[in-house]
Amino acid sequence: MRIPLKLSLAKTGSFAVIHFIVAFSVAYALTGSAPIAGALALLEPLANTVAYFFHERLWARFTPKLATAPGS
């Protein structure tokens, strides 16, 4: 089963929002600075979200093979 691109993009987008909220909260708790927390919360999740999108697409390629492998 191949995951449609639109679904991967929607899932990636929702993950980005959650990640931004968590990253901002942690950075603010550590620094006490909203501007620094905002900068960290934008940069780190952006890089991680791009990596996640490619991870998700790569994982989808191997999932069907794993499900039909002998002995599974």
Buried (B, 14 or more C-beta within 10 A) or exposed (E): EEBEEEEBEEBBEEBBEEBBEEBBEBBBEEEEEEEEBBEBBEEBBBEBBEEBBEEBBEEBEEEEEEEEEEEE
